[in-house]
Amino acid sequence: MSLSEISKKKTLDEIIQKAGGTKHTSYKFGEGFKKGDSYLSRVYRLAVFGVNETDGSTVKVHLICKGMPDNVARRKVFHSADFFRNEINFYTKVVPAWEAFQARQKPVNPFTEYPKCFASHCDGLNDFIALENVSFRGYNAPNRQDYIPLEDAILTMRTLGRFHGISLAFRALEPENFEAAAKGLEETYYNEAKRSWYIGFLGLACNVAKDAVEKTYSGTEYETIAKKFLQPTPLYDDLIKLVSSDSPLAAIGHGDCWTPNFLTRYSKDKHPEAIIVIDFQLARRASIAVDISFFIYSCTSEALRESHYEQLLKVIL
C-alpha cells in the first residue's frame, strides 16, 4: 500500500509532532478493511512510531488512513475527489472553527466526539486523510446488519444532539464565524450540478422500492402513495430543497447517519457508554431534521419507533 503523501518523511514527522514527539522513526501498515466497508476510498490502518528527542521518550500513533481509489475510472464514476475534499475541509475548516469557538465560550462539556486528524492532503489526485484510530480507545462499529436496540439508539441520538448543538450554538452566538466555516462544505449529492450524475441511480432505487411495495401492499393505499412519491425527477427536486433550505435549525450536519458511523464503546457489562462520530465525507449545512430522520428510519426497527419515537426525540434536547 502506498499513499503517496503520507509516506513522505515530512508528513510522518508532523504526525509524530502532533502526538508530542519530534520525529518519526518507522511506520507499519496493518490489516485492511473488509469488502464493502468503503467504496469511495482505500482505507488502511497505519501505526507510526517516533521519539521525543528532548527526553528520549517514544511515541506511537495508531491511524486510519483513507486514500483515493487507485482506479482513475472509479474515481470519476464515484466523484471521489468531491467527497475527499469535503471531509478534508470539514477537518481543516469546520473543526478548527468549532474548537476556537468552544475555547472562547468555555462550555462545561465541550463536544469532542470525533477522531483527531493528524494529516491530510488535497489536490484532487493524491488526496488522503489520516485520522486517529479510535478502536485503541475501545470504540467499535455496531453490526450494520442489525437494528440497534433502544439503549444504543438513545446514546446515538444524544451524541447526535451534541454534534448539532455545537453548530447551533456557534450559529447563534457567532453567526459570521459559523457561516465562514460552513462555506467550507459542499453538497455532495443533491444539487443541480449533481443531477445528471445521480438521477440514474435514484431511478434504480425508486424501481426497487416500488417493486417491494407492490409485492407487500399490492392494491392498497400504500401502493398508490408509493408510486406517486417514488418518481426520480420530482423526488430529486425535493431532496435538493431539503438540503438547501435555510431554517432556524440549520447547522453543520453529518449527512450519513447510519450505524457504522457511530463507533460505540461498551462497558464491561455490555452497556453503551460513549460514541465517536466518524466519516464526514457527506457533511453539509442543512436542517438537523435531515440527520435525525435519516438515523431513526435507517437504523431502528418499526417496533422500536412505534414504542419510543417521542423518547428518542426528547433525548437530543
Backbone torsions as a table, in degrees:
resi	resn	phi	psi	omega
1	MET	NA	135.1	-179.5
2	SER	-139.4	104.0	169.5
3	LEU	-89.9	110.3	-165.4
4	SER	-54.3	-36.8	-176.5
5	GLU	-84.8	-40.2	-173.9
6	ILE	-70.8	-17.2	179.1
7	SER	-78.6	-9.4	179.7
8	LYS	-74.3	142.6	-177.6
9	LYS	-56.8	-42.0	-177.2
10	LYS	-59.1	-44.0	-179.2
11	THR	-66.4	-43.1	179.4
12	LEU	-64.9	-37.4	175.6
13	ASP	-62.8	-41.8	-179.9
14	GLU	-63.0	-38.3	178.0
15	ILE	-61.2	-47.6	179.4
16	ILE	-64.2	-38.0	179.8
17	GLN	-65.3	-35.3	176.6
18	LYS	-68.0	-19.1	179.0
19	ALA	-98.5	6.8	176.0
20	GLY	101.8	1.9	178.0
21	GLY	-97.8	-168.7	179.6
22	THR	-121.4	-31.8	177.4
23	LYS	-154.1	155.4	178.7
24	HIS	-86.4	152.7	177.5
25	THR	-114.1	-30.0	178.7
26	SER	-167.2	172.7	174.1
27	TYR	-150.0	159.6	-176.6
28	LYS	-147.3	128.9	176.4
29	PHE	-83.7	140.0	177.5
30	GLY	-99.1	-162.9	-178.7
31	GLU	-67.7	149.4	173.8
32	GLY	-78.4	-173.3	-178.8
33	PHE	-102.2	162.8	179.8
34	LYS	-66.9	153.6	174.1
35	LYS	-59.1	137.6	179.6
36	GLY	96.6	-13.0	179.8
37	ASP	-69.8	-26.6	178.6
38	SER	-160.3	132.4	175.3
39	TYR	-112.8	-7.4	-179.8
40	LEU	-96.0	-10.4	-170.9
41	SER	-146.3	164.5	159.8
42	ARG	-95.4	130.3	-174.8
43	VAL	-124.3	128.2	-177.9
44	TYR	-139.1	155.6	172.4
45	ARG	-93.8	141.0	-178.7
46	LEU	-141.5	134.6	171.8
47	ALA	-112.0	128.2	178.0
48	VAL	-113.5	129.1	-178.2
49	PHE	-108.2	142.4	-178.9
50	GLY	-154.8	-172.6	-176.7
51	VAL	-144.0	150.1	169.1
52	ASN	-99.9	108.1	-173.7
53	GLU	-69.4	-14.4	-179.9
54	THR	-71.9	-45.7	-177.6
55	ASP	-117.2	-1.3	177.7
56	GLY	81.8	3.5	-179.4
57	SER	-73.6	153.1	179.2
58	THR	-98.1	154.2	-178.0
59	VAL	-131.9	139.0	176.8
60	LYS	-135.1	129.1	-178.9
61	VAL	-120.8	125.5	177.6
62	HIS	-98.7	126.3	-173.3
63	LEU	-127.4	153.8	163.5
64	ILE	-108.9	121.6	-177.4
65	CYS	-111.4	130.3	177.3
66	LYS	-116.2	126.1	179.2
67	GLY	-125.0	163.6	179.3
68	MET	-63.8	146.3	174.9
69	PRO	-56.3	144.5	179.3
70	ASP	-64.8	-39.8	-175.1
71	ASN	-73.9	118.5	-176.8
72	VAL	-63.9	-39.3	179.2
73	ALA	-61.9	-40.1	178.7
74	ARG	-63.8	-40.1	177.4
75	ARG	-58.3	-43.6	-177.5
76	LYS	-70.3	-42.3	-179.0
77	VAL	-60.9	-42.9	-175.8
78	PHE	-95.9	4.4	179.9
79	HIS	53.1	43.6	-174.8
80	SER	-55.2	-39.6	-177.4
81	ALA	-59.9	-36.9	179.9
82	ASP	-64.0	-43.9	-177.6
83	PHE	-69.7	-39.2	177.1
84	PHE	-64.9	-45.2	179.7
85	ARG	-58.5	-39.8	-177.5
86	ASN	-67.3	-44.2	-179.9
87	GLU	-69.1	-39.9	178.1
88	ILE	-63.0	-40.2	176.4
89	ASN	-65.6	-33.9	176.1
90	PHE	-59.4	-44.9	-177.3
91	TYR	-78.8	-26.0	-176.8
92	THR	-98.5	-16.4	-178.5
93	LYS	-120.6	-46.3	-177.6
94	VAL	-76.8	-51.3	-176.3
95	VAL	-60.1	-47.1	176.9
96	PRO	-60.0	-35.8	178.1
97	ALA	-67.3	-41.1	175.5
98	TRP	-58.4	-49.7	-175.0
99	GLU	-63.6	-39.9	177.9
100	ALA	-66.2	-40.8	178.1
101	PHE	-61.3	-45.5	-179.3
102	GLN	-68.0	-33.3	177.2
103	ALA	-64.8	-36.0	179.0
104	ARG	-75.1	-40.6	-174.2
105	GLN	-86.4	-22.0	177.3
106	LYS	53.9	58.9	176.1
107	PRO	-65.6	152.5	-179.5
108	VAL	-64.5	-39.4	-177.7
109	ASN	-128.7	80.2	-175.8
110	PRO	-62.9	153.3	179.2
111	PHE	-82.9	117.8	179.6
112	THR	-136.2	19.9	-172.6
113	GLU	-84.6	60.3	176.1
114	TYR	-150.6	154.7	-179.8
115	PRO	-69.3	148.5	175.3
116	LYS	-74.5	139.7	175.9
117	CYS	-94.1	123.8	-178.2
118	PHE	-99.0	-25.3	-179.9
119	ALA	-166.1	153.6	174.9
120	SER	-157.8	160.9	176.2
121	HIS	-149.3	135.8	-175.3
122	CYS	-141.0	105.8	174.6
123	ASP	-135.4	6.5	-180.0
124	GLY	83.9	-4.8	-179.2
125	LEU	-126.1	-44.7	-176.1
126	ASN	-116.5	31.4	-174.0
127	ASP	-61.5	140.4	172.1
128	PHE	-153.9	161.9	172.6
129	ILE	-143.4	135.0	-179.0
130	ALA	-115.0	115.1	-173.8
131	LEU	-118.0	154.9	175.3
132	GLU	-55.3	132.1	173.9
133	ASN	-85.5	97.7	-172.4
134	VAL	-77.5	-3.4	175.6
135	SER	-63.5	-24.1	177.7
136	PHE	-75.5	-7.3	171.1
137	ARG	-104.8	11.0	174.4
138	GLY	92.6	10.9	-178.6
139	TYR	-97.0	133.4	179.7
140	ASN	-144.0	158.7	-178.7
141	ALA	-79.2	134.7	172.2
142	PRO	-64.7	167.6	178.7
143	ASN	-66.2	119.3	-175.8
144	ARG	-71.2	-17.9	-179.0
145	GLN	-82.2	-15.5	-175.8
146	ASP	-103.7	147.0	166.5
147	TYR	-67.6	145.7	-178.6
148	ILE	-85.7	146.1	179.4
149	PRO	-72.8	169.2	-174.5
150	LEU	-57.0	-45.6	-176.7
151	GLU	-59.7	-42.0	177.6
152	ASP	-68.4	-39.5	-179.6
153	ALA	-63.6	-40.9	179.5
154	ILE	-63.3	-45.1	179.8
155	LEU	-66.4	-38.3	178.1
156	THR	-63.3	-45.3	179.1
157	MET	-63.7	-38.2	178.6
158	ARG	-65.2	-41.4	178.2
159	THR	-66.5	-41.1	177.4
160	LEU	-63.4	-36.4	175.9
161	GLY	-63.0	-38.9	176.8
162	ARG	-68.7	-39.0	177.3
163	PHE	-59.4	-47.5	177.9
164	HIS	-71.8	-34.5	-175.4
165	GLY	-61.3	-38.8	-179.7
166	ILE	-64.0	-37.7	179.0
167	SER	-71.0	-39.8	179.3
168	LEU	-64.3	-40.3	176.8
169	ALA	-66.5	-42.3	178.8
170	PHE	-59.6	-45.4	-179.3
171	ARG	-65.7	-39.2	-177.7
172	ALA	-71.1	-39.3	-173.3
173	LEU	-93.3	-30.4	-179.0
174	GLU	-138.2	67.0	-172.4
175	PRO	-57.5	-38.5	-178.6
176	GLU	-67.6	-42.1	178.0
177	ASN	-66.6	-37.7	177.7
178	PHE	-61.6	-49.0	-177.3
179	GLU	-64.4	-36.1	178.1
180	ALA	-62.7	-41.1	178.2
181	ALA	-68.6	-43.8	-177.3
182	ALA	-63.6	-28.9	179.8
183	LYS	-66.1	-14.8	176.6
184	GLY	-71.9	-15.8	-178.8
185	LEU	-96.7	153.7	178.3
186	GLU	-132.3	152.6	177.5
187	GLU	-76.0	119.4	-173.4
188	THR	-94.0	-9.7	-179.3
189	TYR	-127.1	-46.8	-165.7
190	TYR	-114.5	84.3	168.7
191	ASN	-154.8	169.0	-174.4
192	GLU	-60.1	-34.3	-178.9
193	ALA	-65.7	-23.8	-178.0
194	LYS	-97.2	-6.5	-171.0
195	ARG	-55.9	-51.9	-175.5
196	SER	-63.6	-30.5	179.4
197	TRP	-73.7	-41.0	-168.7
198	TYR	-97.2	-22.2	-170.7
199	ILE	-63.5	-33.0	178.4
200	GLY	-63.5	-45.7	177.6
201	PHE	-63.5	-41.6	180.0
202	LEU	-62.4	-38.4	177.3
203	GLY	-61.5	-42.0	177.0
204	LEU	-63.2	-42.9	179.4
205	ALA	-63.2	-39.2	178.3
206	CYS	-63.8	-40.9	179.1
207	ASN	-64.1	-41.1	177.5
208	VAL	-62.8	-44.2	-179.3
209	ALA	-64.7	-43.2	179.9
210	LYS	-63.9	-39.5	178.1
211	ASP	-62.9	-41.4	179.3
212	ALA	-64.7	-42.9	179.6
213	VAL	-65.7	-40.8	-179.6
214	GLU	-62.1	-39.8	-179.2
215	LYS	-73.8	-28.4	-176.0
216	THR	-94.8	-37.7	-173.7
217	TYR	-126.1	38.2	-176.7
218	SER	-55.6	132.1	176.3
219	GLY	77.0	8.6	-177.9
220	THR	-106.0	174.2	177.2
221	GLU	-62.7	-32.7	-179.8
222	TYR	-61.5	-39.6	179.6
223	GLU	-65.6	-40.9	179.5
224	THR	-62.0	-46.6	179.9
225	ILE	-64.3	-43.3	-178.1
226	ALA	-62.4	-43.4	-179.2
227	LYS	-63.9	-34.5	178.0
228	LYS	-72.4	-38.5	-176.7
229	PHE	-76.5	-39.7	-171.1
230	LEU	-86.0	60.9	174.8
231	GLN	-115.7	116.0	-168.3
232	PRO	-55.8	-42.3	-176.1
233	THR	-67.7	-54.0	177.5
234	PRO	-66.0	-30.8	177.9
235	LEU	-65.4	-42.2	178.0
236	TYR	-64.0	-37.0	175.0
237	ASP	-57.6	-45.2	-179.6
238	ASP	-64.5	-39.6	-180.0
239	LEU	-64.2	-39.4	176.4
240	ILE	-60.3	-44.6	-180.0
241	LYS	-63.0	-41.0	-178.0
242	LEU	-60.6	-40.2	-174.4
243	VAL	-93.2	-8.7	-177.5
244	SER	-111.8	-16.1	-178.4
245	SER	-70.6	137.4	177.6
246	ASP	-85.8	154.3	177.4
247	SER	-163.2	165.0	177.4
248	PRO	-60.1	-20.2	-179.1
249	LEU	-106.2	22.5	173.1
250	ALA	-78.3	133.4	-176.9
251	ALA	-149.4	-173.4	170.8
252	ILE	-75.9	115.0	-179.6
253	GLY	-101.1	158.8	-179.7
254	HIS	-77.9	-47.0	175.4
255	GLY	93.5	-16.5	-176.5
256	ASP	-145.2	61.2	-170.1
257	CYS	-85.7	66.0	172.3
258	TRP	-116.7	168.3	-166.1
259	THR	-47.7	-47.9	-175.7
260	PRO	-62.0	-16.0	-179.1
261	ASN	-92.7	7.7	174.7
262	PHE	-121.8	88.5	-178.1
263	LEU	-74.4	130.9	-169.4
264	THR	-117.8	139.7	172.8
265	ARG	-106.2	131.7	-177.2
266	TYR	-110.4	150.0	176.3
267	SER	-74.9	173.5	-180.0
268	LYS	-61.0	-29.1	178.5
269	ASP	-96.0	22.5	169.1
270	LYS	71.7	25.3	175.2
271	HIS	-98.7	137.3	177.8
272	PRO	-66.5	132.8	-176.8
273	GLU	-125.6	-16.9	179.1
274	ALA	-162.8	154.0	-178.3
275	ILE	-134.5	140.9	170.1
276	ILE	-113.1	131.1	179.5
277	VAL	-92.2	132.6	-179.0
278	ILE	-127.5	172.0	170.7
279	ASP	65.1	89.1	-176.0
280	PHE	-110.3	29.5	179.8
281	GLN	-67.0	-24.4	-178.7
282	LEU	-105.8	13.2	-178.3
283	ALA	-57.8	142.3	-177.2
284	ARG	-152.9	162.9	169.8
285	ARG	-90.2	112.8	-176.9
286	ALA	-161.8	171.8	176.6
287	SER	-60.7	140.7	178.3
288	ILE	-63.9	-18.2	178.7
289	ALA	-62.6	-28.2	179.7
290	VAL	-63.2	-48.6	178.6
291	ASP	-65.9	-44.4	-175.6
292	ILE	-62.9	-46.8	-179.3
293	SER	-66.8	-38.0	177.5
294	PHE	-57.5	-50.8	-178.2
295	PHE	-63.5	-50.0	-174.8
296	ILE	-60.3	-44.5	-174.4
297	TYR	-87.3	-12.1	177.6
298	SER	-97.8	-27.3	-167.3
299	CYS	-118.4	-8.3	179.3
300	THR	-116.7	154.8	-179.4
301	SER	-79.5	159.8	177.0
302	GLU	-59.3	-39.9	-179.4
303	ALA	-62.5	-42.0	180.0
304	LEU	-66.3	-41.2	179.9
305	ARG	-63.7	-42.0	-178.8
306	GLU	-63.9	-32.0	-176.5
307	SER	-91.9	-28.8	-168.3
308	HIS	-134.0	18.5	-176.7
309	TYR	-56.9	-50.3	-179.0
310	GLU	-63.4	-37.7	179.2
311	GLN	-63.0	-41.6	179.1
312	LEU	-62.9	-40.3	179.9
313	LEU	-69.0	-35.8	-176.6
314	LYS	-70.4	-29.3	-175.2
315	VAL	-71.4	-16.2	179.6
316	ILE	-81.5	-10.9	-177.8
317	LEU	-75.0	NA	NA
